[in-house]
């Protein structure tokens, strides 16, 4: 929050830095929404192992832990939404549900939530090599910037497209846990605090339709209506047309 804008004020960021920021924001954001969330956690669709590996690598670059750990936390959230066992319980306030839960996590000794992905060889490969994947994601903008403008280009690329982009993706994702459980509409279910926020969907590639997601968690769409802004569902649907995804699940198919 201090170093990235301060560096920009003192030295400025190039068009390449901003381009890498935008591209990596999209890539890593979709890695979380499509790879970690809809594929690995909720099994909303199936795909070849190499496609899954690409999605999980992109998700790993978002610095939100391995897909296996992410899926376990999120499944626990669905099972215990708004209860004390909810890892990012919105009943404890905005700050806690946004990011405070990372600093003061709720202990969990129930292995059921992690068992869903423990048999997934691609997910376990990503889990074992998570640290290396993170380092590659941070090194990539440095290397590209260095090739473009030497050390100064490398540092500015790392600062904006590495550190700054990670901060932006983390906080946009955190808004689903906080904003989408505190403010918004509940057109599909009032069984828990989940809410729809079209604004959060703009930041998170469709994840802001959170009330629908809690009502139908296995649907590959979070925004089910044609006009809902949900690039994640568009990507999954496009992959299916390219025969790179199959078994797309919807509420009407019994998800």
ABEGO torsion letter per residue (X at the ends): XAAAAAAAAAAEBBAAAAAAAAAAAAAAAAAAAAAAAAAAAAGABBBBAAAAAAAAAAAAAAGAEBAAAAAAAAAAAAAABGBAABABBAAAEAAAAAAAAAABBBBBABAAAAAAAAABAAAAAAAAAAAAAAAAAAAAAAAAAAAAAEAAAAAAAAAAAAAAAAAAAAAAAAAAAAAAAABEBBAABAABABBBBAAAAAAAGGAABAAAAAABAABABABABAABBBAAAAAAAAAAAAGABBGBBBAAAGX
